[in-house]
Amino acid sequence: MSSDDHFLEKVQFSDEATFHDSGAVNRRTVRIWGSENSHACVEHQRDSPKFNVFCAISNQKVYGPFFFAEETVTGMTYLDMLQLWLMSQLQNIPTFIFQQGGSAAHFHCEVRQYLNT
């Protein structure tokens, strides 16, 4: 058995999503497939209240949801969530690979330094 045979058992996939009270969807990061006209114009309220939710998943467990108190997830709020909430749940896993999306908060220098450590 090679070392790659258990690769998927080690991966923890994660991402965040923003939900707007008005129903607006960030079409750059979300794909919606349906039978409706994809070119139809739909009006949305500008600057509607919103909230951000984080979730992670592995082949063993779903972690979350975690609701951010702030409307915008910054590198520091993301780091706080990792340190104070997620990593405490992952500490019993001897070896894991943490897969995250391409958000700017994920590439904050202190987040990268923490994860590299």
N, C-alpha and C positions, 0 to 999 in steps of 0.2 A: 504494500500500500504506500503510495507516494504522499508527500506532505501536502499536496494540493487536493487530496481527496476530501478534506474537511474544510476547504476554503469557505464555502457558503455557510457553514455552521458558525463561522467566526465573524461574518459581516453583520454590522448594525447599520441599516439604512436609515437616513433621517432627512427631514425637510420641514419647512414652515409654510404656512399659507395665511393670507390675509383675507378676512371676511368683512365686507362692507354691509352696513345696515341697509343701504339702498339696493343691494343685490349686484353692484358693480363687480366685474371680474377682471383681473389682470390678464389680458389676452396674450401677453408675452410669455407667461410661464404656465398657462393652463390651456389645454385643448379640449374643446367641447364638440362632440360629434352628434349630429342630430339630423332630422329630416326637415327642419326649418330653413328658410332662406338665409344663408350665411352672410349675405350682403345687406340684409335689412338693417336700418338704423334704429337704434334703441336709445332713448334719452335716459341719462342717469344723473342723479343729484351729485354735484361737485362737492368734494371735501366732506362726504358723509362720514358719520362715526364708523370706526372700524376696530377690529381686534385681530391679533396675530396668535396663531396656534402652532406649536411644535409637536412633532410626533416622531418616534423612531420605531423600527421594527426589525426583528431578527427571525430566524426560523423557530425560535423558542418562545418569543414574547413580544408584546406591543408595549412600548414605553410612552405613556402620555394618555391623553393630551396634556400639554403644558401651555397655559394661557399667559402670555406676556402682559404685564400691567401697562406698559407703554404702547402708544399707537405705532411707533416705529422701532424696529429691532436694530439696535446699534451693536457694534463690536463688543462693547462693555456689557450691555444687557444680555447678549448671547453668551459671553464668557461667564457671567454670573449664573445663568441657567445651567451651563455645563458643569461648573464647579459645585454648585449648591444642590442641584437636583438630579441631573442625568448620571454623572460619574459615580455618585453614591449608589445608584442602582446597578451599575456595571462592575462594581468593585469585586464581586464574587466570580466574575468570569475571568479565568486565568489569561487568556489571549483573545483579543478581539480586534477587528478592523472597523474603524468608525468611518462610514461613508456619509459625506454631507454634500449639499448642493452648491451652487455657484454664487450664493448671496455675498454681497460685500462684507457683511458681518462675519462670515466664515473665514475671510482672508485678513481680518484685522490682525496686526502684528502680535498683539498679546494673546489672541485666540490661537494663532499658529504656534507661538512659543509654548503655551500651555499644553496643547495637544502633542507637540513634539516631545515634550518632557514626559 
